Amino acid sequence: MGLPVDALARLEAALQRALATGDASGLEIVGWGEISCVLAWEAGGARRACKRLPTFPGPAAAAAYAALFAEYLGTLGARGVTPVTSVLQSLAREDGVVVWCVQPMLPAGADLPSLFRRCDAERATAVFVRVLDGILGCVDARVGLDGQLSNWALVGDALVYVDVTTPMLRDASGADRLDKERFMASLPRALRGPVRPLVRRILDKYHDPRGVVLDLLGNLHKERLAALVPALLARANACVSPPFTPAEVRDYYAADARGWAFLQAIRRLERFWTRRVRRRPYPFLLPGRIAR
């Protein structure tokens, strides 16, 4: 299911050309998250969805991440959430180890936002209940999950979870087992300290079942599915306490959107500084303005 070694090398080279020139037109970007993007790449007649992780300083760090990644996939499966088939592939570079997460390309329209836009409210509610059951059966103080609608897909009748590259596992003391510094690498170094409390609050939310469901409901506004909020909120309130109100969902999403918009603005400023002032390639692809 992974890419042949030569195909992976070509993918990395294509990405590096895009970063060096500032022109990503040669890449097929099939998905944008708040932190990273997903590229499509074809090899051997099959297309894969590929996400590049921040560069690791060496083989030991990459191996530690791979072990945590595998444990996370196993934990999700044991708790009733089916992760899409995912493999890690790595390349050695002078500056460290590059790791790509490679997944099969899902059928067009299988992602839940697309499904919800074309189905009726009854069908959307039935699928939402399955997502809700997955979240509530999985999330606790030790295991976290980003349950937003765009992180789920329906392939046939199988509900699968696709956003697996941030293994949200904590130890008994509540400390994150993931090295978060690797995943803050796209922020200016001088601002990482002030931003750390925000990152901690985001991760705390993903370890609280009610917080994950609130984030899921609020994100319906971003996906232009606000018309479904009343029906889905009612189903969530049958399982979550204290119950949500429409105002809480709206206010939560407004605050969350402001926080992510702030982080994206910081990243764009860093990209400008790196490219225009320092005259160096900026090492990350950033989305355009995100409609929120």
C-alpha positions in Angstrom: 0.0 0.0 0.0 3.0 2.3 0.5 4.9 4.0 -2.3 7.9 2.4 -4.0 11.1 3.9 -2.7 11.8 5.7 -6.0 8.2 7.1 -6.1 8.6 8.4 -2.5 11.9 10.1 -3.5 10.1 11.7 -6.5 7.3 13.0 -4.3 9.8 14.5 -1.8 11.7 16.1 -4.7 8.5 17.6 -6.1 7.6 19.0 -2.7 11.1 20.5 -2.3 10.9 22.2 -5.7 7.6 23.7 -4.7 9.0 25.0 -1.5 12.1 26.4 -3.2 10.2 28.2 -5.9 7.0 29.1 -4.0 5.1 27.5 -6.8 2.9 24.5 -5.8 1.1 24.2 -9.1 3.0 20.9 -9.8 1.5 19.3 -6.8 -2.0 17.8 -6.5 -3.2 19.0 -3.1 -6.3 17.0 -2.1 -6.9 18.3 1.4 -5.9 21.2 3.7 -5.8 21.0 7.5 -5.0 23.8 9.8 -1.4 22.6 10.2 -0.6 20.5 7.1 -1.9 19.4 3.7 -2.5 16.1 1.9 -1.0 15.4 -1.5 -2.1 12.9 -4.1 0.7 10.9 -5.7 0.4 8.1 -8.3 2.7 5.1 -8.6 2.2 1.7 -10.2 -1.3 2.8 -11.5 -2.6 3.6 -8.0 -3.0 7.0 -6.3 -2.2 7.5 -2.7 -2.9 10.2 -0.2 0.4 11.4 1.3 1.0 13.7 4.3 4.5 14.8 5.1 5.4 15.2 8.8 7.9 17.8 10.1 11.5 16.7 9.7 12.8 14.6 12.6 16.4 15.3 13.8 17.5 11.7 13.4 16.6 8.0 13.1 15.9 7.6 16.9 13.3 10.4 17.0 11.6 9.1 13.8 11.6 5.5 15.3 10.1 6.8 18.5 7.3 8.6 16.6 6.7 5.5 14.5 6.2 3.3 17.6 3.8 5.8 19.1 1.9 6.1 15.8 1.5 2.3 15.6 0.3 2.2 19.2 -2.2 4.9 18.5 -3.7 3.1 15.5 -3.9 -0.1 17.6 -5.6 1.8 20.5 -8.1 3.4 18.2 -9.1 0.1 16.7 -9.4 -1.6 20.1 -11.7 1.2 21.2 -14.0 0.9 18.2 -12.6 3.5 15.9 -11.4 2.1 12.6 -8.4 4.1 11.3 -7.9 4.1 7.5 -5.0 1.9 6.5 -1.9 4.0 7.1 1.8 3.4 6.7 4.9 5.5 7.5 7.7 5.8 5.0 11.0 7.6 5.6 13.8 9.2 3.7 17.2 10.2 5.2 18.3 13.8 4.4 21.3 15.9 5.5 19.1 17.8 8.0 17.4 14.7 9.5 14.8 12.1 8.6 11.7 12.9 6.5 8.6 10.8 7.3 5.5 10.5 5.1 2.2 9.0 6.1 0.8 7.2 3.1 -2.9 6.1 2.8 -5.1 4.8 0.0 -7.0 7.4 -1.9 -10.6 7.3 -0.7 -13.4 7.3 -3.2 -14.5 10.8 -4.2 -17.2 12.1 -1.9 -16.6 9.6 0.8 -15.5 12.2 3.3 -18.4 13.1 5.6 -18.7 16.8 4.8 -19.3 15.8 1.1 -21.7 13.1 2.1 -23.7 15.4 4.5 -24.0 18.0 1.7 -25.7 15.6 -0.6 -27.8 13.4 1.7 -31.0 14.2 3.6 -31.1 15.1 7.3 -32.2 11.6 8.3 -29.2 9.9 6.6 -26.8 12.5 8.0 -28.2 12.0 11.5 -27.8 8.2 11.3 -24.1 8.6 10.3 -23.6 11.3 12.9 -24.8 8.9 15.6 -22.1 6.4 14.5 -19.4 9.1 14.7 -20.8 10.1 18.1 -20.6 6.5 19.3 -17.0 6.3 18.1 -16.0 9.4 20.0 -17.7 8.5 23.2 -16.3 5.0 23.2 -12.7 6.1 22.5 -11.9 9.4 24.1 -10.7 9.8 27.7 -7.9 11.2 29.7 -5.4 8.8 28.1 -6.6 8.7 24.5 -7.5 11.8 22.4 -9.2 12.3 19.1 -9.9 15.2 16.7 -13.5 14.3 15.9 -14.2 17.0 13.3 -16.4 15.8 10.4 -13.6 16.2 7.8 -11.6 13.5 9.7 -14.2 10.8 9.0 -15.2 9.0 5.8 -17.8 6.4 4.9 -16.4 3.8 2.5 -19.2 1.5 1.6 -20.8 0.9 5.0 -17.4 1.2 6.8 -16.9 4.4 8.9 -13.2 5.1 8.9 -11.0 7.8 10.7 -8.4 9.4 8.6 -6.5 12.0 10.7 -4.0 9.7 12.5 -0.7 11.6 12.3 -1.0 13.3 15.7 -1.0 10.3 18.1 -2.9 11.8 21.1 -1.8 9.5 23.9 -1.0 10.6 27.4 0.6 8.8 30.3 -0.8 8.3 33.7 0.3 11.7 34.9 -1.5 13.4 32.0 1.6 14.3 30.1 1.5 14.1 26.3 3.6 11.3 25.0 4.0 13.0 21.6 6.9 15.4 21.1 4.8 18.5 20.4 7.8 20.6 19.5 8.1 18.8 16.2 4.5 19.8 15.4 5.0 23.4 16.3 7.9 23.7 13.9 5.9 25.8 11.4 5.5 28.6 14.0 8.2 31.2 14.5 10.6 30.1 17.2 10.2 33.2 19.2 6.5 32.7 19.4 6.4 29.0 20.3 6.6 29.8 24.1 3.5 32.1 24.1 1.6 29.6 21.8 2.3 26.5 24.0 -0.6 27.2 26.4 -3.0 27.4 23.3 -1.6 24.1 22.0 -2.2 22.6 25.4 -5.8 23.8 25.6 -6.4 22.4 22.1 -5.0 19.0 23.1 -6.9 19.1 26.4 -10.1 19.5 24.4 -9.4 16.4 22.4 -9.1 14.3 25.6 -12.6 15.4 26.8 -15.5 13.6 25.2 -17.8 16.6 25.6 -15.1 18.9 24.2 -14.6 16.7 21.1 -18.3 16.6 20.4 -18.6 20.4 20.9 -15.8 20.8 18.4 -17.5 18.5 16.0 -20.8 20.4 16.2 -19.1 23.8 16.0 -17.1 22.8 12.9 -20.4 22.2 11.1 -20.5 26.0 10.6 -17.1 25.9 8.9 -18.3 23.1 6.6 -21.4 25.2 5.7 -23.7 22.6 7.3 -25.1 24.8 10.0 -28.7 23.8 9.0 -27.9 20.3 10.4 -26.8 21.7 13.8 -30.3 21.6 15.6 -31.0 18.0 14.7 -27.4 16.8 15.4 -27.2 18.8 18.6 -30.4 17.1 19.9 -28.9 13.7 19.2 -25.7 14.7 21.0 -27.6 16.0 24.0 -29.1 12.5 24.5 -25.6 11.2 25.2 -23.6 14.2 26.6 -24.0 16.0 29.9 -24.4 18.9 30.5 -26.4 19.4 27.3 -25.3 21.8 24.6 -27.2 24.9 23.6 -27.1 26.5 20.1 -25.5 29.6 21.6 -22.7 27.5 23.1 -22.0 25.8 19.8 -21.9 29.2 17.9 -19.8 30.9 20.5 -17.4 28.0 20.7 -16.9 27.9 17.0 -16.4 31.7 16.8 -13.6 31.6 19.4 -12.0 28.5 17.9 -12.0 30.1 14.4 -10.3 33.2 15.8 -7.6 31.1 17.5 -6.8 29.2 14.3 -6.9 32.4 12.2 -4.4 33.9 14.6 -2.0 30.9 14.2 -2.4 31.0 10.4 -1.6 34.7 10.4 1.6 34.0 12.4 2.6 31.3 9.9 2.1 33.6 6.9 4.2 36.3 8.5 7.0 33.8 9.1 6.7 32.7 5.5 7.0 36.3 4.3 10.0 36.9 6.6 11.7 33.7 5.5 11.2 34.2 1.7 11.4 37.9 1.3 13.9 39.0 4.0 16.1 36.0 4.6 15.8 34.8 1.0 15.4 31.2 2.0 12.8 28.6 1.1 9.9 28.4 3.6 9.7 24.7 4.6 5.9 24.3 4.7 3.0 24.6 2.4 0.3 26.9 3.8 -3.4 27.1 2.7 -4.8 30.3 1.3 -7.4 32.2 3.2 -9.7 29.7 4.9 -13.4 30.5 4.8 -14.6 30.2 8.4 
